[in-house]
């Protein structure tokens, strides 16, 4: 991995992953297959919309961890929609989500290596911790 800022490394990797239209659907297949409870959470989901939202959320994670005000605002909104009073996404689901994202990205980014994986884990892990704290 070269010496680019983590945000740039992450976004470049995300762009490589997103060159395939299968990236996000494969992620959801993996994530939903992780448990019956996860599958139940998504039973009425409009995946066309959900796929767009996930891509945007991944971009927001990179922006939020680098302190971008708009990204921070949108991530804060996501913490509210996902908390116990709204979608009730329990903290235990975030580890499954993170593992599914990392595993999927590793299959779609042809430049994937330990440094890129560490960057994904650091950026997404930061936001996951925030989501869990705000649950």
C-alpha angles and dihedrals in degrees: 000000000000125000100269122135113275091246091056093046090050095047092047090051091046089052091053090049092047093054084084116067086211096065099089097034090052089049091052092047089053095043096045089047090056094083144350089243092057090048089052091052090058100040095110098034125135097222096192088063093036092055091055091046093052093051090050091047092053090052089048091053090059092047094045094052089053091050101252107165096218092049091047090051093050093046089051088053089052090053088057096047091048098044127109092270096055125023091355096219100180118221092245090067094062095071089054089048094049094047091049092050093048094046092048095046090050089060096047103041108077090197094053115143139150092278093054091046090051090051092051091048092048096048098041092037091057092055093042089055089051091050091050093049091051095046 
